[in-house]
Amino acid sequence: MGPTFYFIKSIGTHSISFSSKLYKQVRFGRSNNREQRKEKMQAKKTREEVEKINMIDTWLKKHSLIYVGATRHPFILSIRDGTVNLTSFKTWLGQDYIFVRAFVSFVASVLIKAWKESDDSGGDMEVLLGGMAALNDEIQWFKNEASKWGVQLSDIVPQKANKDYCRFLESLMSSEVKYTVAITAFWAIEAVYQQSFAHCLEDGTNTPSDLQVTCQRWGNDGFGQYCHSLKQIVNRRLAKALDDEIKKAEVALLDVLEHEVEFWNMSDGGA
Ligand SMILES: Cc1ncc(CN)c(N)n1
C-alpha cells in the first residue's frame, strides 16, 4: 500500500498534499518524530531485556504445546484420575531406574562444567550438590519401590525411547557443550517430573493411595523449591549468554521435552 496523503491547504488554485510521514513531521515537528521512534525502540529494548531476564518463562509460553504434552501426559493424567494401569506403572518404574543411573553421570558432568565455567555467584555448586544427594536417595527409593511392586530391576531391558534419552544425555556430557546449555537441559528434566507429579497431588484428584509416595517424591514442595533454584541459575546464565548459546539452550529444552513425552509413552507399550 502506498503512503496516505493528507490534504493540508489550498492556496489559490494550488492544493498542497503531504505523505503521512511528512504530515507527521509537519504536524508534530521533526524532533517529535525522532522522540517517538526513540521511545518505540526503548520499549522494544525493555521488552527484550525483560524476556531475557526470564528466558525460561518466555520459552515455556512459546513452546507451550510440547511443554503441556510433557507435563500433562495421559500416563500422568491416569495416575491423577485413578485409572492408571498398574502394568504401565511398573514398566515406567523399571525403565526410570535405568534412566536415573545414567542421569547421575550427566549431573556429575554438569557439576564439572559449573566448576569450570561458572563464577558461582548464585551458589550453583551447592544447588547441584543438593541435586546429586537427592539422586542418591532416588536410586535407593527405586530399589525399595521395585521390591514393593515385584519388579525385578536386574531383568529390565532398556527400551528404545530410554536408550535414545540416555544417548542424548551422553551427548550433553561432551566438553564441547557449554554449562548454560547443559544446565538448561538439567532444569528441564527435573521440572517436567516436578510439574507432572505435583499435578497428581492437587486437591480433588483421585491419585491411588499406593501411588501417593511416588507423586510425593517429585511433587513435594522441597523438590519444587530445588527446581526453582535451578531455574534461577538457568535464567541468570541465559541473561548473560551469547546468541549462539541461547539458541542451543532452547534446542536442548525442546529435545528434553520430546524425550520426556517419548519416555512416558513407553509406559503404555510405546517403543
Ligand atoms: C525420565 C525422567 N525424567 C526426570 C526424572 C527426574 N529426575 C526422572 N527420574 N526420569
The ligand as an ORCA input file, in Angstrom:
! r2SCAN-3c Opt
* xyz 0 1
  C      12.730    -39.640     32.557
  C      12.973    -38.896     33.835
  N      12.947    -37.548     33.828
  C      13.187    -36.901     35.016
  C      13.430    -37.544     36.169
  C      13.624    -36.794     37.455
  N      14.907    -36.943     37.990
  C      13.434    -38.927     36.113
  N      13.627    -39.673     37.222
  N      13.190    -39.626     34.937
*
